């Protein structure tokens, strides 16, 4: 096969195989792209939620200081 030329039928068979592989890989890339888009949207939503929770925690800490942070009443 390395030294002899392929006939038309063999070339058509190889081309059909390559086209099939290309179609499969193209579909796989599109599927993975959709997964990445959904994952990024979820990451963005989780980051927003984390920022909101962090803000709420900081507000809670400001309104309710830890017992060790308060001055004793005799000061």
TIZAVEX-489374 format. One record per residue (C-alpha): residue number from 1; x, y, z. Coordinates in nm, 2 decimals, decimal comma. Layout:
   i     c1     c2     c3
 NUM      X      Y      Z
...
***
This chain:
   i     c1     c2     c3
   1   0,00   0,00   0,00
   2   0,29   0,24   0,07
   3   0,44   0,21  -0,27
   4   0,15   0,14  -0,50
   5  -0,12   0,39  -0,59
   6  -0,48   0,33  -0,48
   7  -0,75   0,27  -0,73
   8  -1,07   0,48  -0,74
   9  -1,28   0,25  -0,53
  10  -1,01   0,24  -0,26
  11  -0,98   0,62  -0,26
  12  -1,36   0,66  -0,24
  13  -1,37   0,41   0,05
  14  -1,10   0,60   0,24
  15  -1,27   0,93   0,16
  16  -1,60   0,80   0,29
  17  -1,43   0,68   0,61
  18  -1,26   1,02   0,66
  19  -1,59   1,20   0,60
  20  -1,76   0,98   0,86
  21  -1,49   1,04   1,11
  22  -1,50   1,42   1,05
  23  -1,88   1,42   1,09
  24  -1,85   1,23   1,42
  25  -1,57   1,47   1,55
  26  -1,77   1,78   1,44
  27  -2,07   1,65   1,63
  28  -1,85   1,58   1,93
  29  -1,70   1,93   1,92
  30  -2,05   2,09   1,90
  31  -2,17   1,88   2,19
  32  -1,87   1,96   2,41
  33  -1,91   2,33   2,32
  34  -2,27   2,32   2,45
  35  -2,15   2,15   2,77
  36  -1,89   2,42   2,82
  37  -2,14   2,70   2,77
  38  -2,38   2,54   3,03
  39  -2,10   2,49   3,27
  40  -1,98   2,85   3,24
  41  -2,34   2,98   3,30
  42  -2,35   2,77   3,61
  43  -2,01   2,89   3,73
  44  -2,13   3,25   3,67
  45  -2,45   3,19   3,87
  46  -2,25   3,03   4,16
  47  -2,00   3,32   4,17
  48  -2,29   3,56   4,19
  49  -2,45   3,36   4,47
  50  -2,11   3,34   4,65
  51  -2,07   3,71   4,63
  52  -2,42   3,76   4,77
  53  -2,36   3,52   5,06
  54  -2,03   3,69   5,13
  55  -2,20   4,03   5,15
  56  -2,47   3,89   5,38
  57  -2,21   3,73   5,61
  58  -2,01   4,06   5,63
  59  -2,34   4,25   5,71
  60  -2,42   3,99   5,98
  61  -2,07   4,02   6,13
  62  -2,10   4,40   6,14
  63  -2,44   4,38   6,31
  64  -2,34   4,10   6,55
  65  -1,97   4,12   6,65
  66  -1,81   3,82   6,80
  67  -1,81   3,81   7,19
  68  -1,44   3,85   7,20
  69  -1,46   4,17   7,00
  70  -1,68   4,35   7,26
  71  -1,54   4,56   7,54
  72  -1,63   4,45   7,88
  73  -1,91   4,66   8,05
  74  -1,67   4,81   8,31
  75  -1,47   5,00   8,05
***
